[in-house]
Amino acid sequence: MFDLGKRLRRNALIGALVLGPFGLLVLFGSITNNVDGPAAARVFSGIFGAALLGVAVLIALLWPVISRTQQLVLEHTGIRWHDPRGRPFTIRWQELAEIVVHRKWTPSRFGRSSAQVRVELYPAGHDFRKRHPDLEHLLREGEGRPHYRLTLGPNKTAATIVDEGLQRFQPRLRQGIREENQPPSAR
């Protein structure tokens, strides 16, 4: 199982817990005249504190969206997208001809490389589209043979996790990880 929102939830929660109190302290300090220097320094610290507090409040307001469950589950019967507030689906292994995991590397920032990961599902039969109208939003027809693309986002470890799950549950469908723009440090 790969949980798409785990890292986002953790980072947002840490950000809100750090920025909120810090912003409140800076804002309170500027209001109570506890900032040394000219009036411009007080004004700047007040704006800065309000901005930090605003980010924390924004995270709190968007928490239902941030904490949304989105999981890709590989199990003995097939592949399942668990998304209670979105478009969940289930596909049995017998309905697929192959599965390709793509990892497209992006230029490194601050010494850390990242990658966009997507999973491409190739149907085994021509009636797959009729049986799965719920996957229409994932269909890609103009790129060679028709397939369904599920984007997992910027998490370079997602490709390895999904590939290991495929190797465990359905090695016949597994085509490995196809790397694009791989940096020398990740090889």
Contacts in CASP RR format, 6 or more apart in sequence:
PFRMAT RR
TARGET T0000
AUTHOR 0000-0000-0000
METHOD contacts of the structure
MODEL  1
MFDLGKRLRRNALIGALVLGPFGLLVLFGSITNNVDGPAAARVFSGIFGA
ALLGVAVLIALLWPVISRTQQLVLEHTGIRWHDPRGRPFTIRWQELAEIV
VHRKWTPSRFGRSSAQVRVELYPAGHDFRKRHPDLEHLLREGEGRPHYRL
TLGPNKTAATIVDEGLQRFQPRLRQGIREENQPPSAR
1 71 0 8 1.000
1 72 0 8 1.000
1 73 0 8 1.000
1 74 0 8 1.000
2 71 0 8 1.000
2 72 0 8 1.000
2 152 0 8 1.000
2 158 0 8 1.000
2 161 0 8 1.000
2 162 0 8 1.000
3 69 0 8 1.000
3 70 0 8 1.000
3 71 0 8 1.000
4 70 0 8 1.000
4 71 0 8 1.000
4 72 0 8 1.000
4 152 0 8 1.000
4 153 0 8 1.000
4 155 0 8 1.000
4 158 0 8 1.000
5 68 0 8 1.000
5 69 0 8 1.000
5 70 0 8 1.000
7 155 0 8 1.000
8 66 0 8 1.000
9 66 0 8 1.000
9 67 0 8 1.000
12 59 0 8 1.000
12 63 0 8 1.000
12 66 0 8 1.000
13 59 0 8 1.000
15 55 0 8 1.000
15 56 0 8 1.000
15 59 0 8 1.000
16 55 0 8 1.000
16 56 0 8 1.000
16 59 0 8 1.000
16 60 0 8 1.000
19 52 0 8 1.000
19 53 0 8 1.000
19 55 0 8 1.000
19 56 0 8 1.000
20 52 0 8 1.000
20 53 0 8 1.000
20 54 0 8 1.000
20 55 0 8 1.000
20 56 0 8 1.000
22 49 0 8 1.000
22 52 0 8 1.000
23 48 0 8 1.000
23 49 0 8 1.000
23 50 0 8 1.000
23 52 0 8 1.000
23 53 0 8 1.000
23 56 0 8 1.000
24 49 0 8 1.000
24 53 0 8 1.000
26 45 0 8 1.000
26 46 0 8 1.000
26 48 0 8 1.000
26 49 0 8 1.000
26 52 0 8 1.000
27 45 0 8 1.000
27 46 0 8 1.000
27 49 0 8 1.000
27 50 0 8 1.000
27 52 0 8 1.000
27 53 0 8 1.000
28 34 0 8 1.000
29 35 0 8 1.000
29 45 0 8 1.000
29 46 0 8 1.000
30 42 0 8 1.000
30 43 0 8 1.000
30 45 0 8 1.000
30 46 0 8 1.000
30 49 0 8 1.000
31 46 0 8 1.000
33 42 0 8 1.000
35 41 0 8 1.000
35 42 0 8 1.000
35 45 0 8 1.000
59 66 0 8 1.000
68 83 0 8 1.000
68 85 0 8 1.000
69 82 0 8 1.000
69 83 0 8 1.000
69 84 0 8 1.000
69 85 0 8 1.000
70 81 0 8 1.000
70 82 0 8 1.000
70 83 0 8 1.000
71 81 0 8 1.000
71 82 0 8 1.000
71 83 0 8 1.000
72 79 0 8 1.000
72 80 0 8 1.000
72 81 0 8 1.000
72 82 0 8 1.000
72 119 0 8 1.000
72 150 0 8 1.000
72 152 0 8 1.000
72 162 0 8 1.000
73 79 0 8 1.000
73 80 0 8 1.000
73 81 0 8 1.000
73 82 0 8 1.000
74 80 0 8 1.000
74 162 0 8 1.000
74 165 0 8 1.000
74 166 0 8 1.000
74 168 0 8 1.000
74 169 0 8 1.000
74 170 0 8 1.000
75 169 0 8 1.000
76 169 0 8 1.000
77 92 0 8 1.000
77 93 0 8 1.000
78 90 0 8 1.000
78 91 0 8 1.000
78 92 0 8 1.000
78 93 0 8 1.000
78 169 0 8 1.000
78 170 0 8 1.000
79 90 0 8 1.000
79 91 0 8 1.000
79 93 0 8 1.000
79 96 0 8 1.000
79 99 0 8 1.000
79 121 0 8 1.000
80 88 0 8 1.000
80 89 0 8 1.000
80 90 0 8 1.000
80 91 0 8 1.000
81 87 0 8 1.000
81 88 0 8 1.000
81 89 0 8 1.000
81 90 0 8 1.000
81 150 0 8 1.000
82 88 0 8 1.000
87 134 0 8 1.000
87 137 0 8 1.000
89 132 0 8 1.000
89 134 0 8 1.000
89 135 0 8 1.000
91 121 0 8 1.000
91 132 0 8 1.000
91 135 0 8 1.000
93 169 0 8 1.000
93 170 0 8 1.000
93 173 0 8 1.000
94 124 0 8 1.000
95 123 0 8 1.000
95 124 0 8 1.000
95 125 0 8 1.000
95 128 0 8 1.000
95 131 0 8 1.000
95 132 0 8 1.000
96 121 0 8 1.000
96 122 0 8 1.000
96 123 0 8 1.000
96 124 0 8 1.000
96 173 0 8 1.000
97 122 0 8 1.000
97 123 0 8 1.000
97 124 0 8 1.000
97 125 0 8 1.000
97 173 0 8 1.000
98 122 0 8 1.000
98 173 0 8 1.000
98 174 0 8 1.000
98 175 0 8 1.000
99 119 0 8 1.000
99 120 0 8 1.000
99 121 0 8 1.000
99 122 0 8 1.000
99 166 0 8 1.000
99 170 0 8 1.000
99 173 0 8 1.000
99 174 0 8 1.000
99 175 0 8 1.000
100 119 0 8 1.000
100 120 0 8 1.000
100 122 0 8 1.000
100 175 0 8 1.000
100 176 0 8 1.000
100 178 0 8 1.000
101 117 0 8 1.000
101 118 0 8 1.000
101 119 0 8 1.000
101 120 0 8 1.000
101 159 0 8 1.000
101 162 0 8 1.000
101 163 0 8 1.000
101 166 0 8 1.000
101 175 0 8 1.000
101 176 0 8 1.000
101 177 0 8 1.000
101 178 0 8 1.000
102 117 0 8 1.000
102 118 0 8 1.000
102 119 0 8 1.000
102 120 0 8 1.000
102 159 0 8 1.000
102 177 0 8 1.000
102 178 0 8 1.000
102 180 0 8 1.000
103 115 0 8 1.000
103 116 0 8 1.000
103 117 0 8 1.000
103 156 0 8 1.000
103 159 0 8 1.000
103 177 0 8 1.000
103 178 0 8 1.000
103 179 0 8 1.000
103 180 0 8 1.000
103 182 0 8 1.000
104 115 0 8 1.000
104 116 0 8 1.000
104 117 0 8 1.000
104 118 0 8 1.000
104 180 0 8 1.000
104 181 0 8 1.000
105 113 0 8 1.000
105 114 0 8 1.000
105 115 0 8 1.000
105 156 0 8 1.000
105 179 0 8 1.000
105 180 0 8 1.000
105 181 0 8 1.000
105 182 0 8 1.000
105 183 0 8 1.000
105 186 0 8 1.000
106 113 0 8 1.000
106 114 0 8 1.000
106 115 0 8 1.000
106 116 0 8 1.000
106 154 0 8 1.000
106 181 0 8 1.000
107 113 0 8 1.000
107 183 0 8 1.000
108 114 0 8 1.000
108 183 0 8 1.000
108 185 0 8 1.000
113 156 0 8 1.000
113 183 0 8 1.000
113 185 0 8 1.000
113 186 0 8 1.000
114 154 0 8 1.000
114 155 0 8 1.000
114 156 0 8 1.000
115 154 0 8 1.000
115 155 0 8 1.000
115 156 0 8 1.000
115 159 0 8 1.000
116 151 0 8 1.000
116 153 0 8 1.000
116 154 0 8 1.000
117 151 0 8 1.000
117 152 0 8 1.000
117 153 0 8 1.000
117 154 0 8 1.000
117 155 0 8 1.000
117 156 0 8 1.000
117 158 0 8 1.000
117 159 0 8 1.000
117 162 0 8 1.000
118 149 0 8 1.000
118 150 0 8 1.000
118 151 0 8 1.000
118 152 0 8 1.000
118 153 0 8 1.000
119 149 0 8 1.000
119 150 0 8 1.000
119 152 0 8 1.000
119 162 0 8 1.000
120 140 0 8 1.000
120 147 0 8 1.000
120 148 0 8 1.000
120 149 0 8 1.000
120 150 0 8 1.000
121 138 0 8 1.000
121 147 0 8 1.000
121 148 0 8 1.000
121 149 0 8 1.000
121 150 0 8 1.000
122 145 0 8 1.000
122 147 0 8 1.000
122 148 0 8 1.000
123 129 0 8 1.000
123 146 0 8 1.000
123 147 0 8 1.000
123 148 0 8 1.000
129 135 0 8 1.000
129 136 0 8 1.000
129 139 0 8 1.000
129 146 0 8 1.000
135 148 0 8 1.000
138 148 0 8 1.000
138 149 0 8 1.000
138 150 0 8 1.000
139 146 0 8 1.000
139 147 0 8 1.000
139 148 0 8 1.000
140 146 0 8 1.000
140 147 0 8 1.000
140 148 0 8 1.000
140 149 0 8 1.000
152 158 0 8 1.000
152 159 0 8 1.000
152 162 0 8 1.000
156 186 0 8 1.000
159 177 0 8 1.000
160 177 0 8 1.000
163 174 0 8 1.000
163 176 0 8 1.000
163 177 0 8 1.000
166 173 0 8 1.000
166 174 0 8 1.000
166 176 0 8 1.000
167 174 0 8 1.000
END
